[in-house]
Amino acid sequence: MRPFRRSTFGIGFGLAVLLACPALAGDKIFHLKNGRKIEGELIDDTPSDYIVRLPDGGTTRLAKGMVGSMEDAPPRERAPKPEVAPIATRTKPAKPRVVDENVESLRKALREVPTDSEGRAKAIDAIKNGFPLRSLVAIVAEPETAAAPAPLEQLLAVEILRQSPTADVRSLLADAIGNVDLEKGQPIQLASAIRTIGDENGALEKALLDEIEAVMPKGLNAGQLFSALDSVITAPSLPRVFGWLFTADKNNRASVGAFCKTVIVHSSDKEAAVAPLVDMVDVDKLPPLAALPPVLEVLAYSKKKATKLVGQIVTALEKRRPGKDDATDLDAALRSGYGALGAILDRDARDQLNRSIDNFDADFRIRVLDSLRTMPMDPPQVDKDFLQGLLDRMTPDKSAQDLTALAGVLDRLTGRHYGTDVNAWRRYLQSLPNR
């Protein structure tokens, strides 16, 4: 799905059009203090800005402080309408590239900002008055790589954006999101600006959602877009994001899962945040095995609504016979299921884990125990009876592998490190209060 694109273009593109298009009657010519000229229709005159419709149809806002003078543009004849090629020979036009001719001049001005406080303040004021916000956003949106981190002028551009009218900046940031080139690197400073400025009307959230959905099928790293989205995402968008867990390919599955877990961790009401995913999962029509681990890891954050669902998923997986092509995916899904039960660990989850530990062969039992030992989430306060049940299984007839696995789970659940010393574990459990 192609993302929504706005139709407005930058001042630089407007200037390029001006050079090729004759002026229309009633247009104005704005002579900027930096020597440039902008021509267009004056559609609004506010106390601080001129709002100008450019010949390409876009609009721009000119701060009056950056305008030296204004005059009527001389009326000229319209250019003849070009002939249209027959449909049979017409080719699909390439997406026009928006070129902002102010960027390189702005970059030079940013590099020359002095370090002393007075000179710096004057230089920043001159940049604010002499260059459009769109040019600052263009610099902020430039990608970074490990070999080419953000230059100082990009960091300074972010600082100036933070001091600018937020409504104008948000609109331009939303436009910039749709033009990010992830093949060249990550838009780290763009994401930083979004996190700082925030969203208000949902435009940034929508632009990020659309762009992520556009780039994921290409296998591109959308890490910084996810980072920015985490700061502006709202509850109504969660079902859309959770849907990515079911559809993401192998190149994006881990990053989507990590993002969903981050969103839940930052949520003030984890139960409410996970609820849409609980409603989306149908035990009778489970998603592909490869998609289940991140789904189960997100469900693990629900201590109430998801317990029954996770148990049903685990039961369905335990009954499934692995094929030659999906054995690895099935094992990963089961491990995530047991880890989710271990993270929830209410009565139903404990009963399910006890059944899984006792009702299968030794290899399967080790799998369950290893899943608990290595689960990524910190467990809740564990019921003493469950710990005692694990300790009671550490009998002399058990293999060294069994004993090590049981001790590892006790270690993970309690934070204590007694290894396979049964007596040490028994003394520890005796010291715990009965509940």
Number of C-alpha atoms within 10 A of each C-alpha: 9 10 18 13 15 14 10 18 21 23 26 19 21 26 23 15 15 18 10 9 13 15 22 17 15 12 21 19 18 23 17 21 15 14 9 12 16 19 25 28 21 17 11 12 13 10 8 11 16 19 18 23 20 24 20 18 12 17 21 20 19 23 19 17 14 20 21 13 12 14 11 14 17 13 12 10 9 11 10 6 6 6 6 7 9 8 7 6 7 9 9 6 6 6 6 7 9 15 17 18 16 21 19 12 12 20 17 11 17 21 13 12 17 14 9 8 9 9 12 15 14 13 17 19 12 15 20 19 19 23 22 21 25 26 24 27 25 23 21 27 25 20 20 17 12 8 7 9 13 17 10 11 20 23 16 18 24 21 15 17 22 15 11 13 11 15 12 13 21 23 16 22 24 21 23 21 23 19 15 20 15 18 10 11 20 23 24 21 22 26 22 19 23 24 16 14 20 18 20 12 11 15 16 25 23 18 22 23 20 18 22 21 17 16 18 18 14 12 12 16 18 20 19 18 23 22 18 23 25 19 19 19 20 14 11 10 12 18 16 13 18 21 15 18 25 21 14 20 17 11 14 21 20 16 18 24 23 15 20 24 20 15 22 21 14 12 15 9 11 16 18 14 24 26 17 17 21 19 12 12 16 12 14 9 7 14 15 13 18 21 23 22 25 24 26 26 26 27 28 27 22 22 19 12 17 24 23 14 17 27 20 17 20 25 16 14 18 16 8 10 10 14 10 7 8 14 13 13 18 22 18 17 25 24 23 27 31 28 28 33 32 29 25 26 23 18 12 14 20 18 15 22 23 15 10 20 19 13 11 13 10 15 10 15 18 19 18 26 27 20 23 29 20 14 22 14 15 11 18 14 10 16 15 14 13 17 18 15 11 17 21 12 15 20 11 9 9 12 12 12 12 21 22 18 24 26 25 22 23 25 16 17 20 15 10 13 14 15 16 19 12 17 11 13 21 14 10 13 17 12 9 9 7 9 6
